[in-house]
Amino acid sequence: MQYGLSDEQEMIVSTVRRFVEAEIYPHEELVERTGEVPAEIAAEIKRKTLELGFYACNFPESVGCAGLSHVDFALVERELGRGSMALNHFFGRPQNILMACEGEQVERYLMPAVRGERMDALAMTEPGAGSDVRGMTCAARRDGGDWVVNGTKHFISGADHADFVIVFVATGEDQTPKGPKKRITAFLVDRGTPGFTIRDGYKSVSHRGYKNMILEFDDCRLPQAQVLGEVDGGFAVMNEWLYATRITVATMSVGRARRVFDYALTYAAEREQFGQKIGKFQGVSFQIADMITEIDAADLLTLAAADRLDKGLPANREIASAKVFASEMLAHVTDAAIQIHGGMGLMDDYPLERFWRDARVERIWDGTSEIQRHIISRELLRALGA
C-alpha cells in the first residue's frame, strides 16, 4: 500500500468535505430537533450530488458511474461520516448487490437506482435473527410459478424512502451434522406490492432522522422474476457483494471522530482555567494525543483493508479488524471530547452529545463487535487447523 493520497484522491476528499460542510451541516440541527428530513432538502441534496458526479460513485463505469476504487470510495464515505446520517443518505450510494441484477432486472432496478430515479433498501435482520442470519424465520414457499412470502424484518435503514427493497428470506432447509441449515434467497420487492407493508420502527437515540423501519409480509406473492441471483443462492450473493459494508461503518466512524476531535482540539486551545489554556494541562494534552493516535490508526487500518480489496486479496479479517477498531475508537474519542468540554459537552449547545449518542450504534449494526472478533479469531485459528 502506498501511504499518502494521490492528487486525485486529495481532490475527492476536498470535494466531498466541502459538499458536507455546505449542504449537510446547515440542516443538521433541524433534523436533530424534528427527527425528520424535509422532502425538499432531501431532493436538493440528491440533485446536487448528481450534478457533482458522485451519485452511486460506488458503482462501475460500465453502468455509467464513477467507478471509484475501494480506497477512493472509502475516502468518500470517510468524509460523509462527518455529517448527519439522515442527510448524507441522499448523497446516494445504492447497494452494490444490485450488480447481481440480470435480464429485465437491470432496467427495472439497477439502472434507475444508479441514476437516482429509484432508491433501494436492504433487509436481512429480524426480531429473532440478527447476527444469526441463518436463524431467520421470514420465509417464502413456492406456489405454482410464484413465491409467497410471510414474516417480518426490522431495523431496516432507508426503507422509509425506498422504492424497492432487497429482501433475504428462507426458502428451504437442509439437515446437516450440526443441525438444520436454512437456505436463503434474495428477492427484489417493490413498495406497494400487495401483502408487503413498510411501517415505522423503533425510536433510536442514535442518528435521529435516519429511521429504522419494520417490514411485514402477509402472503406477499412474488414472481420468479423477482429473485436476485439464484434460488437458495442468497449467501453467495451476500458474500460477493456485501463484504465491504463493514468498511463503510469503519470509514464513517473515522470521519465522525475527526470532526469530534476538531471540536476538542479547538476547545483545549481556547478554554482557560487556573490562568492558562486547558490544553497545557497534562490531563488534557495526553487525551488529545491519544485521540489523534487512535484516529490515525483506525484510518490506516480501514484504508489498508480497502486496498486489499482493490488488489483482489482476501480481506475478511482485515475488514473485521477495521470495523471493530474504528467503531470502538469513535466511542473513546467522543467520550474524551465530552470530558475535555466538561459539563458543556453534555449540553445541546454543542453537537458533542449527539455524536456521543450516534457513536453507540456503530458497535452493533453491520455485525456487532463480538461478531467481528469472532471473524478475526476464526480466520487465525483455522490457519492452524483449530
C-alpha positions in Angstrom: 0.0 0.0 0.0 1.2 3.5 -0.8 0.9 5.8 2.2 -0.4 9.2 1.4 -3.1 10.2 -1.0 -2.7 10.9 -4.7 -3.7 14.3 -6.2 -6.9 12.7 -7.4 -7.7 11.3 -4.0 -7.0 14.6 -2.4 -9.5 16.2 -4.8 -12.1 13.6 -3.9 -11.6 14.3 -0.2 -11.7 18.1 -0.5 -14.8 17.9 -2.9 -16.8 15.7 -0.6 -15.8 17.6 2.5 -16.8 20.9 1.0 -20.1 19.3 0.0 -20.8 18.0 3.5 -19.9 21.3 5.1 -22.1 23.3 2.7 -25.0 21.0 2.1 -25.2 18.8 5.2 -24.1 20.8 8.2 -26.6 23.6 7.8 -29.6 21.2 8.1 -28.3 19.0 11.0 -29.9 21.0 13.8 -33.3 20.8 12.1 -33.1 17.1 11.6 -31.9 16.6 15.2 -34.8 18.6 16.6 -37.6 17.2 14.4 -36.3 13.7 13.6 -37.3 14.2 10.0 -35.6 15.2 6.7 -37.9 17.5 4.8 -38.6 16.2 1.3 -37.3 19.4 -0.4 -34.0 19.2 1.4 -33.6 15.5 0.5 -34.3 16.2 -3.1 -31.9 19.1 -3.2 -29.0 17.0 -1.7 -29.7 14.3 -4.3 -29.8 16.8 -7.2 -26.6 18.4 -6.2 -24.9 15.1 -5.7 -25.9 14.1 -9.2 -24.6 17.3 -10.6 -21.3 16.7 -8.7 -21.0 13.4 -10.4 -20.8 11.4 -7.1 -24.2 9.8 -7.1 -23.7 6.0 -7.0 -19.9 6.5 -7.2 -19.5 3.0 -5.7 -20.7 1.5 -9.0 -18.5 0.8 -12.0 -18.2 2.8 -15.2 -20.0 0.0 -17.1 -23.3 1.3 -15.7 -22.4 5.0 -16.2 -21.0 5.7 -12.7 -17.7 7.0 -11.4 -16.2 3.5 -10.8 -14.2 4.5 -7.8 -11.8 2.0 -6.3 -12.5 0.6 -2.8 -9.9 3.0 -1.4 -11.4 6.0 -3.2 -14.9 5.1 -2.1 -13.6 4.6 1.5 -12.4 8.2 1.3 -15.8 9.4 0.2 -17.5 7.6 3.0 -15.0 8.9 5.5 -15.9 12.5 4.6 -19.6 11.7 4.6 -19.2 10.3 8.1 -18.6 13.9 9.3 -22.2 14.7 8.6 -25.7 13.6 9.7 -26.5 10.0 8.5 -30.1 11.1 7.9 -28.9 13.7 5.4 -26.0 12.1 3.8 -28.3 9.1 2.9 -29.4 11.2 -0.1 -25.8 11.6 -1.3 -26.8 8.3 -2.9 -24.9 5.0 -2.6 -27.2 2.2 -3.7 -26.4 -1.3 -2.6 -23.6 -2.9 -4.6 -25.6 -6.1 -4.5 -27.7 -4.7 -7.4 -24.9 -5.6 -9.7 -26.3 -9.1 -9.4 -29.3 -8.0 -11.4 -29.9 -9.9 -14.7 -32.2 -9.5 -17.7 -35.1 -7.2 -17.1 -34.0 -6.5 -13.6 -31.2 -4.3 -15.0 -33.5 -1.7 -16.4 -36.1 -2.1 -13.7 -33.9 -1.9 -10.6 -30.1 -1.4 -11.3 -30.1 1.4 -13.8 -32.9 3.5 -12.1 -31.0 3.1 -8.8 -27.7 4.3 -10.1 -29.4 7.2 -11.9 -31.1 8.3 -8.7 -34.6 7.6 -10.1 -35.4 4.9 -7.6 -34.0 4.3 -4.1 -33.3 0.9 -2.5 -33.0 -0.6 1.0 -31.6 -3.9 2.2 -33.5 -6.2 4.6 -31.9 -9.1 6.5 -32.4 -8.6 10.2 -35.4 -10.0 12.0 -36.6 -9.7 15.6 -35.3 -13.2 16.3 -32.4 -13.2 13.8 -29.8 -10.5 14.0 -26.2 -11.7 13.8 -27.5 -15.3 13.2 -28.7 -14.8 9.6 -29.4 -18.5 9.2 -31.9 -18.2 12.1 -34.3 -16.1 10.0 -38.0 -17.2 10.0 -39.3 -14.9 7.3 -39.8 -17.4 4.6 -41.0 -17.9 1.0 -42.7 -21.0 -0.3 -43.4 -21.9 -3.9 -46.9 -21.7 -5.2 -47.1 -22.5 -8.9 -44.6 -20.2 -10.7 -44.6 -17.7 -7.8 -43.2 -17.4 -4.3 -45.4 -16.5 -1.3 -43.6 -14.6 1.5 -44.6 -14.4 5.1 -42.7 -12.9 8.1 -41.2 -9.8 9.5 -38.0 -7.8 9.1 -36.9 -5.0 11.4 -34.1 -2.4 11.9 -34.3 -1.7 8.1 -32.5 1.5 7.4 -33.6 3.6 4.4 -36.8 1.7 3.9 -38.8 4.9 4.6 -37.5 6.3 1.4 -37.1 3.1 -0.6 -38.9 2.5 -3.8 -38.0 -1.2 -3.6 -36.3 -3.4 -1.0 -33.7 -6.2 -1.4 -35.0 -8.9 1.0 -33.3 -12.0 2.1 -35.7 -14.8 3.2 -35.5 -18.5 4.0 -36.6 -20.7 1.0 -35.8 -24.2 2.4 -33.8 -26.1 4.9 -31.1 -28.7 4.8 -30.2 -31.2 7.5 -26.5 -31.1 8.5 -24.4 -32.8 11.2 -24.7 -29.5 13.1 -28.5 -29.4 12.8 -30.9 -27.7 10.3 -29.4 -25.1 8.0 -31.6 -22.6 6.3 -31.3 -22.0 2.5 -31.5 -18.2 1.8 -32.8 -16.4 -1.3 -32.7 -12.7 -2.2 -35.8 -11.1 -3.7 -36.5 -7.6 -5.2 -39.7 -6.3 -3.7 -41.4 -3.1 -4.9 -43.1 -0.8 -2.4 -46.8 -1.2 -2.8 -46.7 -4.9 -3.6 -49.9 -6.5 -2.2 -49.1 -8.2 1.1 -46.0 -6.0 1.7 -46.1 -3.3 4.4 -43.4 -0.8 5.4 -44.1 0.9 8.8 -42.3 2.9 11.3 -39.8 1.1 13.5 -38.4 1.9 16.9 -37.3 5.3 18.2 -33.5 5.2 18.4 -31.1 7.5 20.4 -28.6 7.2 17.6 -28.8 9.1 14.2 -32.1 10.9 14.6 -33.9 11.2 11.3 -32.2 8.1 9.9 -35.1 5.8 10.6 -35.2 2.1 11.1 -38.3 0.5 9.6 -40.3 -2.7 10.1 -41.3 -4.7 7.0 -44.2 -7.1 7.2 -45.0 -9.8 4.6 -48.5 -11.3 4.7 -48.9 -13.8 1.8 -46.9 -11.4 -0.4 -46.8 -13.0 -3.8 -43.7 -12.5 -5.9 -43.0 -13.9 -9.4 -39.8 -15.8 -10.1 -38.5 -12.8 -11.9 -38.1 -11.0 -8.6 -35.4 -13.5 -7.4 -32.0 -11.7 -7.3 -29.3 -14.2 -8.1 -30.0 -17.9 -7.8 -32.8 -19.6 -5.8 -31.2 -20.7 -2.5 -28.1 -18.7 -3.5 -28.6 -15.8 -1.1 -25.4 -16.4 0.8 -23.4 -16.5 -2.4 -24.9 -13.1 -3.4 -24.1 -11.7 0.1 -20.6 -13.0 0.1 -19.9 -11.5 -3.3 -21.5 -8.1 -2.9 -21.9 -7.3 0.8 -18.4 -7.9 2.0 -17.5 -4.2 2.1 -20.5 -2.8 4.1 -18.4 -3.1 7.3 -15.8 -0.8 5.7 -18.5 1.8 5.5 -19.0 1.7 9.2 -15.3 1.9 9.8 -14.7 4.8 7.4 -17.7 6.8 8.6 -16.5 6.3 12.2 -13.2 7.8 11.3 -14.8 10.8 9.6 -17.0 11.5 12.6 -14.1 11.0 15.0 -12.1 13.6 13.1 -14.9 16.1 13.4 -15.3 15.5 17.1 -11.5 15.8 17.5 -11.5 19.2 15.8 -14.0 20.4 18.5 -11.9 19.0 21.3 -8.7 20.4 20.0 -10.1 23.9 19.4 -11.7 23.9 22.9 -8.5 22.8 24.6 -6.6 25.6 22.8 -9.1 28.3 23.7 -10.6 27.4 27.1 -8.8 28.9 30.1 -8.7 27.6 33.7 -6.3 28.4 36.5 -4.7 31.1 34.4 -3.8 29.0 31.3 -5.2 27.2 28.3 -6.5 23.8 29.4 -4.5 22.2 26.7 -1.4 23.0 28.7 -2.5 20.6 31.4 -1.1 17.1 31.0 -4.5 15.5 31.8 -6.0 17.2 28.7 -2.9 17.2 26.4 -2.4 13.4 26.8 -6.1 12.8 26.0 -5.6 14.9 22.8 -2.5 12.8 21.9 -4.3 9.5 22.5 -7.3 10.6 20.4 -5.4 11.5 17.3 -3.3 8.4 17.6 -6.3 6.2 17.7 -8.0 8.1 14.8 -5.0 7.8 12.6 -4.6 4.1 13.4 -8.2 3.4 12.5 -7.9 5.4 9.3 -4.9 3.5 8.1 -6.4 0.1 9.2 -9.5 0.9 7.2 -7.7 2.1 4.1 -5.4 -0.9 4.2 -8.4 -3.2 4.2 -9.9 -1.4 1.2 -6.6 -1.6 -0.6 -6.6 -5.4 -0.2 -10.0 -5.5 -1.9 -8.6 -3.4 -4.7 -5.7 -5.9 -5.1 -8.1 -8.9 -5.1 -6.6 -10.2 -1.9 -8.6 -11.9 0.9 -9.7 -9.1 3.3 -12.4 -10.6 5.6 -10.2 -10.5 8.7 -8.8 -7.1 7.8 -12.3 -5.6 7.3 -13.5 -7.0 10.6 -10.4 -5.6 12.4 -11.1 -2.2 10.8 -14.8 -2.3 11.8 -14.3 -3.2 15.4 -11.3 -0.9 16.0 -12.8 2.1 14.3 -16.2 1.8 15.9 -14.7 1.4 19.3 -12.3 4.2 18.7 -15.2 6.5 17.9 -16.7 5.7 21.3 -13.4 6.5 23.1 -13.0 9.8 21.1 -16.5 11.1 21.6 -16.3 10.3 25.3 -12.9 12.0 25.7 -14.2 15.1 23.8 -17.1 15.5 26.2 -14.7 15.1 29.2 -12.5 17.9 27.8 -15.5 20.1 27.4 -16.7 19.3 30.9 -20.4 19.9 31.7 -20.9 21.9 28.5 -20.1 18.8 26.5 -23.4 17.3 27.5 -25.4 20.3 26.6 -27.1 20.6 23.2 -25.3 24.0 22.7 -22.6 21.7 21.3 -23.2 18.7 18.9 -20.9 16.5 21.0 -23.7 14.8 23.0 -25.3 14.0 19.6 -22.0 12.4 18.3 -21.8 10.5 21.6 -25.2 9.1 21.2 -24.7 8.4 17.5 -21.5 6.5 18.2 -23.2 3.8 20.2 -24.9 2.0 17.3 -21.7 1.7 15.3 -20.6 -1.2 17.6 -23.8 -3.0 16.9 -25.0 -2.7 13.3 -23.4 -4.4 10.3 -22.1 -7.0 12.7 -21.5 -6.4 16.4 -18.0 -6.0 17.9 -18.3 -9.6 19.2 -19.1 -10.9 15.7 -16.1 -9.1 14.3 -13.8 -10.6 16.9 -15.3 -14.0 16.1 -14.4 -13.5 12.4 -10.9 -12.4 13.3 -10.1 -15.2 15.7 -11.7 -17.8 13.5 -9.6 -17.0 10.5 -6.4 -17.0 12.6 -7.2 -20.3 14.3 -8.4 -22.0 11.1 -5.0 -21.5 9.6 -3.6 -23.6 12.4 -6.3 -26.3 11.9 -8.1 -25.3 15.1 
